Amino acid sequence: MQGTIGSGGTGASILAGSLGCQKIPHAIGAGACAAAIVVYGVRAAYSINKAANRNGCFVVRVNLLLAPTALAVGAVTFDDVPASNKHCKA
C-alpha cells in the first residue's frame, strides 16, 4: 500500500492504495477499509507510511457504536502495529 500511496497522499494514489484493502479476507471489512482510506485519505496515508517504515501493519479501526456507518465522523481511526502483533501479517 505504501508503494501505491507514496508519501504525499494525492487523490489518485489514495484511491489506488485503497485497493490494498482487498487483502482483508472479510468482504465487509475490506469494503470498510477501502471506503475509509478514500474518505480520510491523508490521515490514512500517514499511518500507512508509518506502518511501512517500522515494517509493521496498517490498522483501520471502525467503531460501529459511534455511528451507523463506517464513514461517519469519528467512527474511523487509523493506526499501525509492529510486525510482532498477533494480527499483523506483514
MOKAWO-V979408 format. One record per helix or strand of 3 or more residues. SS is the DSSP state (helix for helix, strand for strand). FROM is the first residue (numbers start at 1). TO is the last residue. Records with the same first field share a line. If there is no record, write none. Layout:
SS->FROM-TO, FROM-TO
This chain:
helix->2-5, 11-23, 27-39, 41-53
strand->57-62, 76-81
